[in-house]
């Protein structure tokens, strides 16, 4: 890292200004960033799509794609960090560095840290400073005091925007589907894309998510990096250092060296700087970190003589006498009393706040526990959607016919036998009702016909006609015609109308029997 | 097969022929034709809403010719008087007596063009005729010869200088039918039909044949009245009408006349499909045109450009179909 080559104006910024700075850095190198983004993510996307189509684990494929997405974040981070200090960050070198970046960022790929609320500001600590273990945690604590909340804010905004864009992409696609086909796809777009286990719907969902993420992910990484850089600028006074370096360049000499050394000294004594510059040499840094510019930029060999000369310089040998006026207070006793009383209030408030915070923390843990218990109790409902081994396919679609649910329990095992039995026993209406309901049930279960909840007979005919083959649709139409004549017209058909329907029924709907 | 069944079969055929003949002149608006024929079979009146130039007059003229009935047209204007609609008594100097001059309502099919351009008093005169099927002039009542049907039109875009029909009067129309622009193919056919070997742009209904007589229409109306409706289907119609009073987003729902209109029209719908019983699908088909003018949307929905049809479709989705 050479602060003299920094390509932005180094100055303390407000946090939101810093996120904007990150976004501007992304815009500046958008071409290289997007080249890397697509090169890294497209194979993951292709793999996820392949898994979706070739295995029954479509939802798991989607989850895996999302989980390993930080691989690309590391590459983006490398480009913008190197470009910040005027270093070369071409696409090929970045792509070559991807495996090493993956290893460095493994904590965000292979552990629950993937769900870190402020990953965009936490990743630079791991990747750019090469810290791990307790050192990383200590360093993160220092930075988090200033920027964690903003990092969480960025994540929240990003998540909402991605979701909005994702839904937008799906809705745009859905709006291009002609209305006559929509009823064949589902009752609504929500049901089509989220409540279905269809591989095509999962693939469309994944592609929509990829489009949304591609548009926003680099900005998310850039915003986090902007915050990180701004935090270090403030903590380590990089802006002051840059200014002094310029003075050094202008005035080579002892005086300038003294000033420079005066600035450097406290830095070397601060814990933050020590953490930020853990590796000594550039070679060591390169081994641990693809961005060596971020670690130590002065070796001990360079610093020690400078310090020695500074200590022995005349400027530090002089003594100075400073005189100042001090107010002599007449009511010191009263002040002490105020101090005592304010201390009591402060203690009380501290105790109250501590109590409240403990209670809140306790409540949050209870909520988490309840959620976990609920998830455990309802595992049979949601685990099948993940397509995990050992869990069958999602529950079959419920069939609502004319306001009531039609279940397999209501129907006999052999529809045709039951219909014929009822018909011969003279219960003609019951027989035809059973024939109709059995046909609807079979159309939904065996042929995936989707029906609106308040479907009438006509709606069933339209759905079956649109979603199955012509012969089956014609047969179903005949069943419905006989049924509605009996149900609403009080017309009992003769044997010639009903018995052929029973004979043909198994040709069209008997697959599950 | 009984005589009654034979007659019904004949009437079914005539009704189908009537629809075909109207569609011959009024091209590309099959659903509008269906609704108008349904209203005729139900002895109801229709409020037709659409921009000018979509063939509303042609529709009524062609239907009039297809049933061999009389046709009148009144252009409603702000200075139109009730007597211009119903008729009035004039003094005859020769006989030294007042003679009744019958107004244009004495017809079989009346086109009340742009009904909302006339003041409330004139509108009320027509609506009274529609309700009572009789006209009172100078204290003398005269019954209109059946079949009588009014097709009133209004323009959905020009509201300046109009007198919107009050809800109570809107309720007297069986259907409110929306007429939209035809699609490309239909419009091509219209342009070709109107311009081929024709001088000027007057309306030609020469191709329309008379397939029914007024007596046949009356017989068909009686057949409709006799059409069987199961209790569960009747209940379905009532539930739909009642749901308009409970659904969110509706300021004022349909009254009992809404359910009555649905049931009457659904009977006609069954006849139009050559059936002598009503199914829930008939009810669903007629529910929107029968209810769209009987409900008033809440202001917030109107601001968001929702239309009554949107809400009614939601209601139809939410009301369970009958399960027998």
Interface residues (C-beta under 8 A of the other chain):
Chain A: X401 X402 X403 X404 X433 X452 X453 X454 X455 X456 X457 X458 X459 X484 X485 X487 X488 X489 X490 X491
Chain B: X228 X229 X230 X232 X233 X275 X276 X277 X278 X279 X280 X281 X284 X316 X317 X318 X319 X320 X321 X322 X323 X324
